[in-house]
Amino acid sequence: MQTYPLKGMNLDEARAVQFRVIDCIMKEFEGHEILSRGDLGVVPGLNKPVATSKVERVIADIFEAESCVLVRGAGSGAIRLGLYSMIGPGEKILIHDAPVYSTTATSMEMMGLRCMKADYNDPDNLKAVLAKEKDIRGAVVQYTRQKPDDRYDMESVIRTIKEGADIPILTDDNYAVMKMKKTGVQCGADLSCFSSFKLLGPEGIGIVIGKEKYVRKIVDCSYSGGMQTQGHEALDVLRGLVYAPVSLAVEAEVIEECVDRLKKGEVPGIRDAFPANAQSKVLLVEFEEDIAEQVLEAAERLGAAPNPIGSESKYEMVPMFYRISGTFRRIDPTFEKRMIRINPMRGGADTVLRVLKRAMESVSICF
């Protein structure tokens, strides 16, 4: 299988991002404030905690965006509110001709949006759809791959859409932000949405960055106290952003090492191995036999995590051995029998390959 993984930041680039995050924090917070747990409630004039408002300004600065808002519902909630802010119910929206992530599809269904598909891998097809469907009112671009042969470049897709239609663009930056050098907004989109939980932050908090007019609409519709991100949650988002880039860069290096060693035949019984963004960057392993399910069961007994919590969250320390993504399964259901995905998380290549080899050996003994 040919895949086209995104080229993320190396360790030196990730370290520079960490330093930038710290610099942005210190421009906004006094020293005693960053050592606190923040405030609570709806402060008059802000309608949110002071700490939350400051964190939002820091995040906007980090990613060179006009504005930022922290929302409930993690990445899916961020996308849902982002869609609401930029497009009306029942209108046409442009999407990639590929399986749509399930909660994003649900959000589109809730709004009654009419999805117009274009192949983002084919600029001519994208231009043709935009020329034909004159009443498209917005577009969604997922940063990571939705199917194995996706190879489009985020900046090129955004530029082509903007040249073809005067419409707002929302990018789903989940599994890409803090890995890639630019966010969707930095590539020219109007909004970027992602989860703090995937960036070592707290559960349930989503991040929306981008144009002030769209962020303001989200703020206005989230007026109640229960919708606010409390000060301690906002500060935990920042703490995650400090440590995420370097952690994710190390993880990417381990994936590349695993691929190299597997392709050299270090573990017998493997047909192929390759990196892929599905949805997070992972190692995909294809076996010579249909043993994927049995290998996953054996790997868990050997200490591997069997399923994601937030996928790269602060709780996920040990390597995760799990089935391939739903979008990949829809492309070819037979993948599920002979292929698994592995995310090293905080583990090294020696650990990943040791578990893989022992899991496969235990399966061969059973057969």
C-alpha positions as CSV (number, residue, x, y, z in Angstrom):
1,M,0.0,0.0,0.0
2,Q,1.2,3.5,-0.9
3,T,0.6,6.1,1.8
4,Y,1.4,9.8,1.9
5,P,2.1,10.7,5.6
6,L,2.3,14.3,6.5
7,K,5.7,15.7,7.1
8,G,5.7,16.9,10.7
9,M,8.2,18.9,12.7
10,N,11.5,17.4,13.7
11,L,12.8,17.5,17.3
12,D,14.6,20.8,16.9
13,E,11.6,22.5,15.3
14,A,9.3,21.1,18.1
15,R,11.7,22.4,20.8
16,A,11.5,25.9,19.2
17,V,7.7,25.7,19.4
18,Q,7.9,24.8,23.1
19,F,10.1,27.9,23.6
20,R,7.6,30.0,21.7
21,V,4.7,28.8,23.9
22,I,6.6,29.8,27.0
23,D,7.4,33.2,25.5
24,C,3.8,33.9,24.7
25,I,2.7,32.8,28.2
26,M,5.1,35.2,29.8
27,K,3.8,38.2,27.7
28,E,0.3,37.7,29.1
29,F,0.7,36.3,32.7
30,E,2.5,37.6,35.8
31,G,4.6,35.0,37.5
32,H,2.3,34.4,40.4
33,E,-0.7,33.8,38.1
34,I,0.9,31.0,36.2
35,L,1.6,29.3,39.5
36,S,-2.1,29.4,40.5
37,R,-5.1,27.3,39.5
38,G,-6.9,30.3,38.0
39,D,-10.3,31.7,38.9
40,L,-13.9,30.5,38.4
41,G,-17.2,31.8,37.2
42,V,-18.5,34.5,34.9
43,V,-16.5,37.7,35.7
44,P,-18.5,40.9,34.9
45,G,-17.3,42.4,31.6
46,L,-15.8,39.1,30.4
47,N,-18.5,36.6,31.2
48,K,-15.8,34.0,31.8
49,P,-12.8,33.6,34.2
50,V,-10.0,36.0,33.8
51,A,-7.5,33.2,33.5
52,T,-9.5,31.7,30.6
53,S,-9.6,35.0,28.8
54,K,-5.8,35.3,29.2
55,V,-5.2,31.7,28.0
56,E,-7.3,32.4,24.9
57,R,-5.1,35.4,24.1
58,V,-2.0,33.4,24.6
59,I,-3.2,30.6,22.2
60,A,-4.2,33.1,19.6
61,D,-0.7,34.6,19.8
62,I,1.0,31.1,19.6
63,F,-0.8,30.3,16.4
64,E,-0.9,33.8,14.9
65,A,-4.6,33.9,14.9
66,E,-7.0,36.9,15.3
67,S,-8.8,35.2,18.1
68,C,-9.4,32.1,20.2
69,V,-12.1,30.5,22.3
70,L,-12.0,27.4,24.5
71,V,-15.2,25.4,24.2
72,R,-16.9,22.3,25.7
73,G,-17.0,19.1,23.7
74,A,-13.3,18.7,22.8
75,G,-12.4,18.6,19.1
76,S,-15.9,17.5,18.0
77,G,-17.5,20.3,19.9
78,A,-15.1,22.8,18.5
79,I,-15.9,21.7,14.9
80,R,-19.6,21.7,15.7
81,L,-19.6,25.3,17.0
82,G,-17.2,26.3,14.2
83,L,-19.6,25.1,11.6
84,Y,-22.5,26.9,13.3
85,S,-20.5,30.2,13.3
86,M,-19.7,30.3,9.6
87,I,-22.6,28.6,7.8
88,G,-26.4,28.5,8.1
89,P,-28.6,25.5,8.5
90,G,-29.5,23.6,5.3
91,E,-26.8,25.3,3.2
92,K,-24.3,23.7,0.9
93,I,-20.9,22.8,2.3
94,L,-17.8,21.6,0.4
95,I,-16.1,18.4,1.7
96,H,-13.4,16.0,0.5
97,D,-14.7,13.0,-1.4
98,A,-13.8,10.5,1.3
99,P,-15.3,9.0,4.5
100,V,-16.1,11.9,6.9
101,Y,-15.1,11.5,10.6
102,S,-18.2,10.3,12.4
103,T,-18.8,13.2,14.8
104,T,-18.1,15.7,12.0
105,A,-20.7,13.9,9.9
106,T,-23.1,14.1,12.8
107,S,-22.6,17.8,13.2
108,M,-23.3,18.3,9.5
109,E,-26.5,16.2,9.8
110,M,-27.7,18.1,12.8
111,M,-27.4,21.4,10.8
112,G,-29.0,19.8,7.8
113,L,-26.0,20.8,5.7
114,R,-25.9,19.6,2.1
115,C,-22.5,18.1,1.4
116,M,-20.9,18.7,-2.0
117,K,-17.9,16.4,-2.6
118,A,-14.7,17.2,-4.4
119,D,-11.5,15.3,-4.6
120,Y,-9.0,17.5,-2.7
121,N,-6.2,15.3,-4.3
122,D,-7.2,16.6,-7.7
123,P,-7.1,20.4,-8.1
124,D,-8.9,20.3,-11.4
125,N,-11.8,18.4,-9.9
126,L,-11.9,20.8,-7.0
127,K,-12.0,23.8,-9.3
128,A,-14.8,22.2,-11.4
129,V,-17.0,21.5,-8.4
130,L,-16.6,25.1,-7.2
131,A,-17.4,26.4,-10.6
132,K,-20.5,24.2,-10.9
133,E,-21.9,24.6,-7.4
134,K,-22.2,28.4,-7.1
135,D,-24.2,28.3,-3.9
136,I,-21.7,26.5,-1.7
137,R,-21.4,28.6,1.5
138,G,-18.5,27.0,3.3
139,A,-15.8,24.3,3.2
140,V,-14.3,21.8,5.6
141,V,-10.8,20.5,5.1
142,Q,-9.4,17.7,7.4
143,Y,-5.7,18.2,8.0
144,T,-4.9,14.5,8.4
145,R,-5.7,11.7,5.9
146,Q,-9.2,10.4,5.5
147,K,-8.2,7.6,3.2
148,P,-4.9,5.8,2.4
149,D,-4.2,7.5,-0.9
150,D,-4.8,11.1,0.3
151,R,-1.9,13.2,-0.6
152,Y,-3.3,16.8,-0.8
153,D,-1.4,19.7,0.6
154,M,-3.4,21.8,3.1
155,E,-2.1,25.2,1.8
156,S,-2.7,24.3,-1.8
157,V,-6.3,23.1,-1.1
158,I,-7.2,26.2,0.9
159,R,-5.7,28.5,-1.8
160,T,-7.6,26.7,-4.6
161,I,-10.9,27.0,-2.7
162,K,-10.3,30.7,-1.9
163,E,-9.5,31.4,-5.6
164,G,-12.7,29.6,-6.7
165,A,-15.2,30.9,-4.2
166,D,-15.5,33.6,-1.6
167,I,-16.5,31.2,1.2
168,P,-15.2,30.6,4.8
169,I,-13.0,27.5,5.4
170,L,-12.9,25.5,8.6
171,T,-10.0,23.1,9.1
172,D,-10.1,20.0,11.4
173,D,-6.6,20.2,12.9
174,N,-7.0,17.3,15.2
175,Y,-3.9,15.1,15.2
176,A,-2.1,17.7,13.2
177,V,-1.7,20.8,15.4
178,M,1.7,20.9,17.2
179,K,3.0,18.3,14.8
180,M,2.8,20.3,11.6
181,K,4.6,23.6,11.2
182,K,1.4,25.5,10.5
183,T,-2.2,25.3,11.6
184,G,-5.0,25.5,9.0
185,V,-5.5,29.1,9.9
186,Q,-1.8,29.8,9.3
187,C,-2.3,28.1,5.9
188,G,-5.1,30.6,5.1
189,A,-8.3,29.1,6.6
190,D,-10.8,31.1,8.5
191,L,-11.1,28.7,11.5
192,S,-9.1,25.8,12.9
193,C,-10.6,23.5,15.4
194,F,-8.9,20.9,17.6
195,S,-9.0,19.1,20.9
196,S,-6.8,20.1,23.9
197,F,-7.1,16.5,25.1
198,K,-5.0,15.3,22.2
199,L,-2.3,17.8,23.3
200,L,-1.8,16.6,26.8
201,G,-4.5,18.9,28.1
202,P,-7.7,18.4,30.1
203,E,-10.7,16.2,29.0
204,G,-13.5,17.8,27.0
205,I,-12.0,21.1,26.1
206,G,-11.9,22.1,22.5
207,I,-10.0,25.0,20.9
208,V,-11.2,27.2,18.1
209,I,-8.8,29.7,16.6
210,G,-9.2,32.1,13.6
211,K,-11.2,35.1,12.4
212,E,-12.6,37.3,15.2
213,K,-16.1,37.5,13.6
214,Y,-16.6,33.7,13.8
215,V,-15.0,33.3,17.2
216,R,-17.2,36.1,18.5
217,K,-20.4,34.3,17.3
218,I,-19.3,31.2,19.2
219,V,-18.7,33.3,22.3
220,D,-22.1,35.0,22.0
221,C,-24.0,31.7,21.7
222,S,-22.1,30.2,24.7
223,Y,-23.2,32.8,27.2
224,S,-24.3,30.6,30.1
225,G,-22.0,29.9,33.0
226,G,-22.0,26.2,32.4
227,M,-20.6,26.7,28.9
228,Q,-17.5,28.4,30.2
229,T,-14.1,26.8,30.4
230,Q,-13.0,27.4,34.0
231,G,-9.6,29.0,34.9
232,H,-8.0,25.7,36.1
233,E,-9.0,24.0,32.9
234,A,-7.7,26.8,30.7
235,L,-4.3,26.7,32.5
236,D,-4.2,22.9,32.1
237,V,-4.7,23.5,28.3
238,L,-1.6,25.8,28.3
239,R,0.5,23.3,30.3
240,G,-0.4,20.6,27.7
241,L,0.6,22.9,24.9
242,V,4.0,23.4,26.5
243,Y,4.9,19.7,26.5
244,A,3.0,18.4,23.5
245,P,5.3,19.4,20.6
246,V,8.4,17.8,21.8
247,S,6.5,14.7,23.0
248,L,4.8,14.3,19.6
249,A,8.1,14.9,17.7
250,V,9.8,12.0,19.7
251,E,6.8,9.9,18.9
252,A,7.1,10.5,15.2
253,E,10.8,9.6,15.3
254,V,10.0,6.3,17.0
255,I,7.5,5.5,14.2
256,E,10.1,6.1,11.5
257,E,12.6,3.9,13.3
258,C,10.0,1.1,13.7
259,V,9.1,1.3,10.0
260,D,12.8,1.1,9.0
261,R,13.5,-1.8,11.2
262,L,10.4,-3.8,10.1
263,K,11.2,-3.2,6.5
264,K,14.6,-4.7,7.1
265,G,12.9,-7.9,8.3
266,E,13.5,-7.6,12.0
267,V,10.2,-9.2,12.8
268,P,9.2,-12.3,10.6
269,G,5.7,-12.7,9.2
270,I,5.1,-9.0,8.3
271,R,4.3,-8.2,4.7
272,D,4.7,-4.5,5.0
273,A,5.0,-1.6,7.4
274,F,4.5,2.1,6.8
275,P,3.7,5.4,8.5
276,A,0.3,6.9,8.0
277,N,-1.9,9.7,9.4
278,A,-4.9,7.6,10.3
279,Q,-6.0,9.8,12.1
280,S,-3.0,10.4,14.3
281,K,0.4,9.5,12.8
282,V,0.8,5.8,13.4
283,L,2.7,2.8,12.3
284,L,0.5,0.5,10.1
285,V,1.6,-3.1,10.1
286,E,0.3,-5.6,7.5
287,F,0.7,-9.3,8.3
288,E,1.3,-12.1,5.8
289,E,-1.7,-13.9,7.4
290,D,-5.1,-12.8,8.7
291,I,-4.0,-12.6,12.3
292,A,-4.7,-9.0,13.2
293,E,-7.4,-9.8,15.8
294,Q,-5.3,-12.4,17.6
295,V,-2.2,-10.2,17.6
296,L,-4.1,-7.3,19.2
297,E,-5.4,-9.7,22.0
298,A,-1.9,-10.9,22.6
299,A,-0.4,-7.5,22.6
300,E,-2.7,-6.3,25.4
301,R,-1.6,-9.2,27.6
302,L,1.9,-8.0,27.0
303,G,1.1,-4.5,28.3
304,A,0.0,-2.6,25.2
305,A,-3.0,-0.3,25.4
306,P,-5.9,-1.8,23.4
307,N,-7.8,1.3,22.6
308,P,-7.5,5.1,22.7
309,I,-8.8,7.4,25.4
310,G,-8.2,10.7,23.6
311,S,-5.5,9.4,21.3
312,E,-2.2,10.9,22.5
313,S,-3.8,12.2,25.7
314,K,-1.9,12.7,28.9
315,Y,-3.2,9.3,30.1
316,E,-1.8,7.3,27.2
317,M,1.8,6.4,28.1
318,V,2.4,2.8,26.9
319,P,2.3,1.9,23.1
320,M,-1.2,1.4,21.8
321,F,-1.9,-1.6,19.5
322,Y,-5.4,-1.3,18.0
323,R,-7.4,-1.9,14.9
324,I,-7.2,0.3,11.9
325,S,-9.5,3.4,11.7
326,G,-13.1,3.3,10.7
327,T,-12.4,5.4,7.6
328,F,-9.7,3.0,6.5
329,R,-12.0,0.0,7.1
330,R,-14.7,1.6,4.9
331,I,-12.1,1.9,2.1
332,D,-11.3,-1.9,2.3
333,P,-13.0,-4.1,4.9
334,T,-10.4,-6.8,4.5
335,F,-7.7,-4.5,6.0
336,E,-9.2,-5.3,9.5
337,K,-8.2,-8.9,9.2
338,R,-4.5,-8.4,8.3
339,M,-3.5,-5.0,9.4
340,I,-3.2,-3.1,12.7
341,R,-2.0,0.3,13.7
342,I,0.4,1.1,16.5
343,N,1.0,4.4,18.2
344,P,4.3,4.3,20.3
345,M,3.0,7.0,22.6
346,R,5.8,7.5,25.1
347,G,7.5,4.2,24.3
348,G,10.6,3.4,22.3
349,A,11.1,1.3,19.1
350,D,12.7,-1.5,21.1
351,T,9.6,-1.8,23.2
352,V,7.2,-1.6,20.3
353,L,9.0,-4.3,18.3
354,R,9.5,-6.6,21.3
355,V,5.7,-6.6,22.0
356,L,4.9,-7.0,18.3
357,K,7.3,-10.0,17.9
358,R,6.2,-11.8,21.1
359,A,2.5,-11.2,20.2
360,M,3.0,-12.7,16.8
361,E,4.9,-15.6,18.2
362,S,2.2,-16.4,20.7
363,V,-0.4,-16.4,17.9
364,S,1.7,-18.8,15.8
365,I,2.0,-21.2,18.8
366,C,-1.8,-21.2,19.2
367,F,-2.2,-22.1,15.6
